Amino acid sequence: MTEAQNDRTLSSWEERQEYAELMQPLVGRMYRTKGVEILVYGRTLLNGSTIDIIKTHRLVRQHEGQKLRLRESYPFLKALSEMEMAPARVDIGKLAFNYLFKSENQKLSIEEYLEQELSDVIGKPDNVEPQDVVLYGFGRIGRLLARLMIEKNGKNNKLRLRAIVVRGGREGDLEKRASLLRRDSVHGPFNGSITVDHEAQAIKANGTKIQVIYSDGPDQVDYTKYGIKDAIIVDNTGIWKDEDGLGLHLKSKGAKKVLLTAPAKGSIKNIVHGVNDADILAEDMILSAASCTTNAITPVLKALHDKFEILSGHVETVHAYTNDQNLIDNYHSADRRGRSAPLNMVLTETGAAKAVAKAFPALQGKLTGNAIRVPTPNVSMAIMNLNLGKSSDKKSMNEYLREVALFSDLQNQVDYTASTEIVSSDLVGSRYAGIVDSQATIVEDNRAVLYVWYDNEFGYSCQVLRVVQDMAGQHVLSFPK
């Protein structure tokens, strides 16, 4: 490479950095003041670094075969920042690409085009009321839910984390809870500042005061003492799974609704957001967000069934070990789970395949399932071996799943990768319920084998939070439609 070529390469990089730096304050201000989250091809720019914003723009070429430069998307973000609008999720990548590369849109100015595409929210008032949220239990999912709610701090943050409820209260407990929120061996350090307020018995994180409440039971808390009212209680403990047990939460003053972060028993609705979230009714007091595996596979299965019709199939999950397994061999009530999790692959059962039918009844009785726990701390995979009602081929199926991931009603749940090098650790922190690994897809006539990755902690927590938003009546529109 000549010196002139080197100079051009460096100049191009510096230009991208400059535009990314211009975008950062606009992205933050739009969320804090208007509740508008900015994305590029499904990836949020909120709290993103300069490098994050540059890398996110590179996704456009991977999906479209054509670049979208930061200098091309910036005018759309700038124009949006000057408009009055209701809270929304706006993908400036898709909007800019559609405008720049579809000639019929260029008859309009950028401002006119945005007003046309976002007419449902432009100039509309923000009528969404804030919602108090309490995390009952503060384990892996509880702490990730806390991170997700805290990262969107601001006057326009509609889900307000008010408290966590835990057992104990021994000396040093607050420091330990704060430390576990601050540092995570899998998900890395907390993005911000955390302090402990002993006098108020609270943790303060990025301006959010999180009351720490000690209790021995879900019906023994008076939330109103802490100024909390009509709260959605997110039960992360997994101890209570039926209506009688979870209903105990509703006996506490200040509690209004309950969401379980595990599969529920009995007649409680198991919600997989993107698939059956329309079943959430204002009068539902107790709901379940199903399991991480059910959330990972159901959206992909629904997409496949809608297009090809699933006749039957088997789902094998290769799952990261979890906290209910033993570090070393010891007694466990479940078969095989007593053996050392970091040293063994452990064959076990999963109810996820059958649970799919609770969220998507069209697959009732059509799927079987098993699971293998493996010695990795996070990120799992579902292998779906399916018999279809229609024939297809690898290219056609992958193209369909790519369209589902980018442009369908399941775009917040299903992601798609064409990488030949991706491995599980690359997907830590994925905000999608499941990621289709297109390179591994096998299709032969009416038989298909699909491989779907999922961050069984972070991706699932994002799904849980979407259910909480719907329970609170906070239906945020996404654009382009």
C-alpha positions as CSV (number, residue, x, y, z in Angstrom):
1,M,0.0,0.0,0.0
2,T,1.4,3.4,-1.0
3,E,1.7,6.3,1.3
4,A,-1.2,8.1,-0.5
5,Q,-3.4,5.0,0.0
6,N,-2.4,4.9,3.7
7,D,-3.4,8.6,4.0
8,R,-6.8,8.0,2.4
9,T,-7.5,5.0,4.7
10,L,-6.5,7.0,7.8
11,S,-8.6,10.0,6.5
12,S,-11.6,7.8,6.0
13,W,-11.3,6.4,9.5
14,E,-10.9,9.8,11.0
15,E,-14.1,11.0,9.2
16,R,-16.0,8.0,10.6
17,Q,-14.8,8.8,14.1
18,E,-15.8,12.5,13.8
19,Y,-19.3,11.6,12.7
20,A,-19.7,9.0,15.4
21,E,-18.6,11.6,18.0
22,L,-21.2,13.9,16.6
23,M,-23.9,11.2,17.0
24,Q,-23.2,10.3,20.6
25,P,-24.6,13.4,22.3
26,L,-27.7,13.4,20.0
27,V,-28.4,9.7,20.7
28,G,-28.2,10.3,24.5
29,R,-30.2,13.5,24.5
30,M,-33.0,12.0,22.4
31,Y,-33.4,9.2,24.8
32,R,-33.2,11.3,28.0
33,T,-35.5,14.1,26.8
34,K,-37.9,12.3,24.4
35,G,-37.7,8.6,25.1
36,V,-36.5,7.9,21.5
37,E,-34.1,5.1,21.2
38,I,-31.9,5.1,18.0
39,L,-30.8,1.9,16.3
40,V,-28.9,0.9,13.2
41,Y,-30.2,-2.4,11.7
42,G,-31.5,-3.6,15.0
43,R,-28.5,-2.6,17.1
44,T,-29.0,0.2,19.6
45,L,-26.7,3.2,19.7
46,L,-27.7,4.1,23.2
47,N,-24.6,4.3,25.5
48,G,-22.5,3.2,22.5
49,S,-18.9,4.2,22.2
50,T,-17.4,5.8,19.1
51,I,-16.2,2.4,18.0
52,D,-19.5,0.8,18.7
53,I,-21.3,3.3,16.4
54,I,-18.8,2.7,13.6
55,K,-19.0,-1.1,13.9
56,T,-22.8,-1.0,14.0
57,H,-22.8,0.8,10.6
58,R,-20.7,-1.9,9.1
59,L,-23.6,-4.3,9.6
60,V,-25.5,-2.6,6.8
61,R,-23.0,-3.8,4.2
62,Q,-23.2,-7.3,5.6
63,H,-27.0,-7.3,5.2
64,E,-27.5,-5.2,2.1
65,G,-24.2,-5.7,0.2
66,Q,-23.8,-1.9,0.1
67,K,-22.2,0.6,2.5
68,L,-24.1,3.1,4.6
69,R,-21.6,5.7,5.6
70,L,-21.9,7.6,8.9
71,R,-21.9,10.9,6.9
72,E,-25.0,9.6,5.1
73,S,-26.9,8.5,8.3
74,Y,-25.9,11.5,10.4
75,P,-28.3,14.0,8.6
76,F,-31.2,11.7,9.5
77,L,-30.3,11.7,13.2
78,K,-29.7,15.4,13.2
79,A,-33.1,16.0,11.6
80,L,-34.8,13.7,14.1
81,S,-33.2,15.4,17.0
82,E,-34.9,18.7,16.0
83,M,-38.4,17.1,15.8
84,E,-41.0,16.8,18.6
85,M,-42.1,13.2,18.9
86,A,-43.5,10.6,21.3
87,P,-41.3,7.8,22.6
88,A,-40.3,5.3,19.9
89,R,-37.5,3.0,18.7
90,V,-36.2,4.5,15.4
91,D,-33.8,2.6,13.1
92,I,-32.0,5.4,11.3
93,G,-29.9,2.8,9.4
94,K,-33.0,1.3,7.7
95,L,-34.6,4.7,7.2
96,A,-31.4,6.2,5.7
97,F,-30.8,3.2,3.4
98,N,-34.4,3.2,2.1
99,Y,-34.2,6.9,1.4
100,L,-30.7,6.9,-0.2
101,F,-31.1,3.8,-2.4
102,K,-34.8,3.9,-3.3
103,S,-35.2,6.7,-5.8
104,E,-38.9,7.3,-5.1
105,N,-38.1,8.5,-1.6
106,Q,-35.7,11.2,-2.8
107,K,-38.5,13.3,-4.2
108,L,-38.9,14.4,-0.5
109,S,-36.5,16.2,1.7
110,I,-35.0,14.2,4.6
111,E,-37.4,16.1,6.9
112,E,-40.4,15.4,4.8
113,Y,-39.4,11.7,4.4
114,L,-39.0,11.3,8.2
115,E,-42.4,13.0,8.9
116,Q,-44.0,10.6,6.5
117,E,-42.4,7.5,7.9
118,L,-42.9,8.4,11.5
119,S,-46.3,10.1,11.2
120,D,-47.6,8.0,14.1
121,V,-45.2,9.7,16.6
122,I,-44.1,13.0,15.1
123,G,-45.8,15.9,16.9
124,K,-47.6,13.5,19.2
125,P,-47.6,14.0,23.0
126,D,-46.0,11.5,25.4
127,N,-48.9,10.0,27.3
128,V,-47.0,7.1,28.8
129,E,-47.0,7.0,32.6
130,P,-43.9,5.8,34.5
131,Q,-44.1,2.4,36.1
132,D,-42.5,1.3,39.4
133,V,-40.7,-2.0,39.2
134,V,-39.4,-4.2,42.1
135,L,-37.0,-7.1,41.6
136,Y,-37.9,-9.9,44.1
137,G,-34.6,-11.8,44.2
138,F,-31.2,-10.4,43.0
139,G,-29.5,-13.4,41.3
140,R,-28.2,-13.6,37.7
141,I,-31.4,-12.5,36.0
142,G,-32.3,-9.9,38.6
143,R,-28.9,-8.2,38.3
144,L,-29.1,-8.1,34.5
145,L,-32.6,-6.7,34.6
146,A,-31.3,-4.0,37.0
147,R,-28.5,-3.2,34.5
148,L,-30.9,-3.0,31.6
149,M,-33.2,-0.6,33.5
150,I,-30.4,1.6,34.8
151,E,-28.7,2.0,31.4
152,K,-31.8,3.9,30.2
153,N,-31.8,6.4,33.0
154,G,-33.3,9.8,32.4
155,K,-36.5,11.8,32.9
156,N,-38.1,9.9,30.1
157,N,-37.3,6.4,31.5
158,K,-40.7,4.8,31.9
159,L,-39.7,1.7,33.8
160,R,-38.3,2.8,37.2
161,L,-36.4,0.3,39.3
162,R,-37.4,1.2,42.8
163,A,-36.3,-1.7,44.9
164,I,-34.9,-5.2,45.2
165,V,-36.1,-7.7,47.8
166,V,-33.7,-10.2,49.2
167,R,-33.4,-12.5,52.2
168,G,-30.7,-11.9,54.9
169,G,-29.6,-8.5,56.1
170,R,-26.3,-9.6,57.6
171,E,-23.5,-7.2,58.2
172,G,-21.8,-6.3,54.9
173,D,-24.8,-7.4,52.8
174,L,-25.3,-4.0,51.0
175,E,-21.6,-4.0,49.9
176,K,-21.8,-7.5,48.6
177,R,-25.0,-6.8,46.7
178,A,-23.5,-3.7,45.2
179,S,-20.3,-5.5,44.3
180,L,-22.2,-8.2,42.4
181,L,-24.0,-5.5,40.5
182,R,-20.7,-3.7,39.8
183,R,-18.6,-6.7,38.7
184,D,-19.7,-9.7,36.6
185,S,-17.4,-12.5,35.5
186,V,-19.4,-13.1,32.4
187,H,-20.9,-9.8,31.4
188,G,-18.1,-7.5,32.6
189,P,-18.1,-4.4,34.7
190,F,-21.2,-2.2,35.2
191,N,-21.2,0.8,32.9
192,G,-21.3,3.6,35.4
193,S,-21.0,4.5,39.1
194,I,-22.4,2.5,42.0
195,T,-22.3,3.6,45.7
196,V,-23.9,2.3,48.9
197,D,-26.1,4.5,51.1
198,H,-26.2,2.8,54.5
199,E,-28.5,5.4,56.1
200,A,-31.2,4.8,53.5
201,Q,-30.3,1.1,53.1
202,A,-30.0,1.6,49.4
203,I,-27.7,1.2,46.4
204,K,-27.3,4.2,44.1
205,A,-26.4,3.4,40.5
206,N,-26.1,6.1,37.8
207,G,-28.6,8.3,39.6
208,T,-31.1,5.5,40.4
209,K,-31.8,4.9,44.1
210,I,-32.5,1.2,44.6
211,Q,-34.1,0.5,47.9
212,V,-32.8,-2.8,49.4
213,I,-35.6,-4.5,51.3
214,Y,-35.1,-7.6,53.4
215,S,-38.0,-10.0,53.7
216,D,-38.7,-13.6,54.5
217,G,-41.8,-13.9,52.2
218,P,-43.5,-12.2,49.2
219,D,-46.6,-11.2,51.3
220,Q,-44.6,-9.5,54.1
221,V,-43.5,-6.3,52.4
222,D,-45.1,-2.9,52.7
223,Y,-43.8,-1.2,49.5
224,T,-45.8,2.0,50.2
225,K,-43.4,2.7,53.1
226,Y,-40.8,3.5,50.5
227,G,-43.1,5.5,48.2
228,I,-43.6,2.6,45.9
229,K,-47.1,2.2,44.4
230,D,-48.8,-0.1,41.9
231,A,-45.5,-1.9,41.3
232,I,-44.8,-4.7,39.0
233,I,-43.0,-7.4,41.0
234,V,-40.6,-9.4,38.9
235,D,-40.0,-12.6,40.8
236,N,-36.5,-14.0,39.9
237,T,-36.4,-16.6,42.7
238,G,-38.1,-19.5,40.9
239,I,-39.5,-20.6,44.3
240,W,-43.1,-19.9,43.6
241,K,-44.5,-21.0,40.2
242,D,-48.2,-21.4,40.6
243,E,-51.1,-18.9,41.2
244,D,-51.3,-19.5,44.9
245,G,-47.6,-19.0,45.5
246,L,-47.1,-16.0,43.2
247,G,-50.4,-14.5,44.4
248,L,-48.7,-14.0,47.8
249,H,-47.0,-11.0,46.2
250,L,-50.3,-9.3,45.6
251,K,-51.0,-9.3,49.4
252,S,-48.2,-6.8,49.9
253,K,-49.1,-3.2,50.0
254,G,-48.0,-1.3,46.9
255,A,-47.8,-4.4,44.6
256,K,-50.1,-4.5,41.6
257,K,-48.9,-7.2,39.2
258,V,-46.4,-10.1,39.2
259,L,-44.1,-11.5,36.5
260,L,-42.3,-14.8,37.0
261,T,-38.9,-15.3,35.2
262,A,-39.4,-19.0,34.8
263,P,-42.1,-21.3,33.3
264,A,-45.3,-21.1,35.3
265,K,-47.6,-23.9,36.4
266,G,-51.4,-24.1,36.0
267,S,-53.4,-21.6,34.0
268,I,-50.8,-18.7,34.2
269,K,-50.0,-17.4,30.7
270,N,-46.4,-18.1,29.6
271,I,-45.5,-15.1,27.4
272,V,-42.8,-15.2,24.7
273,H,-42.6,-11.6,23.6
274,G,-42.9,-11.3,19.8
275,V,-45.0,-14.5,19.6
276,N,-48.0,-14.2,22.0
277,D,-47.5,-10.8,23.8
278,A,-50.9,-9.8,22.3
279,D,-52.4,-12.2,24.9
280,I,-51.3,-9.8,27.7
281,L,-54.4,-8.1,29.0
282,A,-54.7,-5.2,31.4
283,E,-56.5,-7.4,33.9
284,D,-53.7,-10.0,34.0
285,M,-52.3,-9.9,37.5
286,I,-49.8,-12.8,37.2
287,L,-47.8,-13.7,34.1
288,S,-44.7,-15.8,33.3
289,A,-41.9,-14.9,30.9
290,A,-41.4,-18.7,30.2
291,S,-37.8,-20.0,30.1
292,C,-34.7,-18.7,28.2
293,T,-34.8,-21.7,25.9
294,T,-38.5,-21.4,25.1
295,N,-37.9,-17.7,24.3
296,A,-34.9,-18.6,22.1
297,I,-36.7,-21.3,20.0
298,T,-40.3,-20.2,19.8
299,P,-39.8,-17.1,17.6
300,V,-37.7,-19.0,15.0
301,L,-40.2,-21.9,15.1
302,K,-43.1,-19.6,14.5
303,A,-41.3,-18.0,11.6
304,L,-40.6,-21.4,10.1
305,H,-44.1,-22.7,10.7
306,D,-45.7,-19.6,9.1
307,K,-43.6,-20.1,5.9
308,F,-43.0,-23.9,5.6
309,E,-45.4,-25.6,8.2
310,I,-43.7,-27.7,10.8
311,L,-45.1,-31.2,10.9
312,S,-42.8,-32.6,13.6
313,G,-39.4,-32.1,15.1
314,H,-36.9,-32.6,17.9
315,V,-35.1,-29.8,19.7
316,E,-31.8,-30.5,21.4
317,T,-30.4,-27.7,23.6
318,V,-26.7,-27.5,24.3
319,H,-27.0,-25.3,27.4
320,A,-24.4,-23.5,29.6
321,Y,-24.3,-24.8,33.1
322,T,-26.5,-23.0,35.7
323,N,-26.5,-22.2,39.4
324,D,-28.7,-25.2,40.3
325,Q,-25.8,-27.6,39.3
326,N,-22.9,-28.5,41.6
327,L,-19.3,-27.2,41.2
328,I,-18.1,-30.6,42.4
329,D,-19.8,-33.9,42.7
330,N,-22.4,-33.8,45.4
331,Y,-26.0,-34.8,46.2
332,H,-28.7,-33.3,43.9
333,S,-32.3,-34.3,43.8
334,A,-32.3,-34.3,39.9
335,D,-30.8,-37.1,37.9
336,R,-27.1,-36.5,36.8
337,R,-27.1,-32.8,37.9
338,G,-25.2,-33.7,41.1
339,R,-22.1,-34.3,39.0
340,S,-19.5,-31.5,38.6
341,A,-20.8,-28.9,36.1
342,P,-17.4,-27.5,35.1
343,L,-16.0,-31.0,34.4
344,N,-18.9,-32.8,32.6
345,M,-21.4,-32.7,29.8
346,V,-24.6,-33.5,31.6
347,L,-27.6,-35.0,29.8
348,T,-30.8,-33.8,31.3
349,E,-34.4,-33.0,30.5
350,T,-36.0,-29.8,29.3
351,G,-39.6,-28.9,29.1
352,A,-38.9,-26.1,26.5
353,A,-40.0,-28.1,23.5
354,K,-43.4,-28.8,25.0
355,A,-43.6,-25.3,26.5
356,V,-43.5,-23.9,23.0
357,A,-47.1,-24.9,22.5
358,K,-48.2,-22.7,25.5
359,A,-47.0,-19.6,23.5
360,F,-47.6,-21.0,20.0
361,P,-50.5,-23.6,20.1
362,A,-50.0,-24.5,16.4
363,L,-47.1,-26.7,17.5
364,Q,-49.0,-28.6,20.2
365,G,-47.7,-32.2,20.3
366,K,-45.3,-31.7,17.4
367,L,-42.0,-31.4,19.2
368,T,-39.8,-33.4,21.5
369,G,-36.8,-32.1,23.4
370,N,-33.7,-32.9,25.5
371,A,-30.8,-30.9,26.9
372,I,-27.1,-31.3,27.4
373,R,-25.5,-29.0,30.0
374,V,-22.0,-28.2,29.0
375,P,-19.0,-26.6,30.9
376,T,-19.4,-23.0,29.7
377,P,-20.8,-20.3,32.0
378,N,-23.2,-18.6,29.5
379,V,-24.5,-18.7,25.9
380,S,-26.3,-21.8,24.7
381,M,-27.5,-23.4,21.5
382,A,-30.7,-25.0,20.3
383,I,-30.4,-27.6,17.4
384,M,-33.8,-27.9,15.7
385,N,-34.3,-31.0,13.6
386,L,-37.6,-30.4,11.7
387,N,-39.9,-32.1,9.2
388,L,-41.6,-29.5,7.1
389,G,-44.8,-29.4,5.0
390,K,-43.0,-27.7,2.2
391,S,-39.7,-28.4,0.4
392,S,-36.9,-25.8,0.5
393,D,-33.1,-25.4,0.2
394,K,-30.4,-23.9,2.3
395,K,-30.2,-20.6,0.4
396,S,-33.9,-20.0,0.3
397,M,-34.4,-20.8,4.0
398,N,-31.5,-18.6,5.1
399,E,-32.7,-15.7,2.9
400,Y,-36.1,-16.0,4.5
401,L,-34.7,-16.1,8.1
402,R,-32.5,-13.1,7.3
403,E,-35.6,-11.2,6.2
404,V,-37.4,-12.3,9.4
405,A,-34.4,-11.0,11.5
406,L,-34.3,-7.6,9.7
407,F,-37.8,-6.6,8.7
408,S,-40.5,-8.8,10.3
409,D,-42.5,-8.5,13.5
410,L,-39.9,-10.8,15.1
411,Q,-37.0,-8.5,14.4
412,N,-36.5,-7.8,18.1
413,Q,-36.4,-11.5,18.9
414,V,-34.5,-13.1,16.0
415,D,-31.0,-12.2,14.9
416,Y,-29.0,-13.7,12.0
417,T,-25.3,-14.3,11.5
418,A,-23.5,-15.3,8.3
419,S,-20.1,-15.5,10.1
420,T,-18.0,-18.6,9.6
421,E,-15.9,-17.9,12.7
422,I,-18.5,-17.1,15.4
423,V,-18.4,-19.0,18.7
424,S,-20.4,-18.9,21.9
425,S,-18.3,-16.2,23.7
426,D,-18.9,-13.8,20.8
427,L,-22.6,-13.7,21.7
428,V,-22.3,-12.7,25.3
429,G,-24.5,-9.7,25.7
430,S,-26.7,-10.4,22.7
431,R,-30.1,-8.6,23.2
432,Y,-31.9,-11.1,20.9
433,A,-33.9,-14.1,22.1
434,G,-32.1,-16.3,19.5
435,I,-29.5,-15.9,16.7
436,V,-29.8,-18.1,13.6
437,D,-26.3,-19.5,12.6
438,S,-26.9,-19.5,8.8
439,Q,-23.6,-21.3,8.0
440,A,-24.8,-24.3,9.9
441,T,-28.2,-24.6,8.3
442,I,-28.9,-27.9,6.7
443,V,-31.9,-28.3,4.3
444,E,-32.7,-31.4,2.3
445,D,-36.1,-31.4,0.6
446,N,-38.6,-31.1,3.4
447,R,-36.2,-31.8,6.2
448,A,-34.2,-29.0,7.9
449,V,-31.7,-28.7,10.8
450,L,-31.2,-25.2,12.2
451,Y,-28.7,-24.0,14.8
452,V,-29.9,-21.2,17.0
453,W,-27.5,-19.5,19.5
454,Y,-28.8,-17.6,22.6
455,D,-27.4,-15.7,25.5
456,N,-29.5,-17.5,28.1
457,E,-29.0,-14.7,30.6
458,F,-28.8,-11.4,28.8
459,G,-31.0,-12.1,25.8
460,Y,-33.6,-13.7,28.0
461,S,-33.5,-10.6,30.4
462,C,-34.2,-8.4,27.4
463,Q,-37.3,-10.5,26.6
464,V,-38.4,-10.3,30.3
465,L,-38.1,-6.5,30.1
466,R,-40.3,-6.4,27.0
467,V,-43.0,-8.3,28.8
468,V,-42.8,-5.9,31.8
469,Q,-43.2,-2.9,29.4
470,D,-46.4,-4.5,28.0
471,M,-47.7,-5.3,31.5
472,A,-47.2,-1.6,32.2
473,G,-49.1,-0.6,29.1
474,Q,-46.0,0.9,27.6
475,H,-46.3,0.0,24.0
476,V,-43.4,1.7,22.2
477,L,-43.6,1.8,18.4
478,S,-40.7,0.7,16.2
479,F,-39.8,2.4,12.9
480,P,-39.6,1.8,10.0
481,K,-42.7,-0.4,10.3
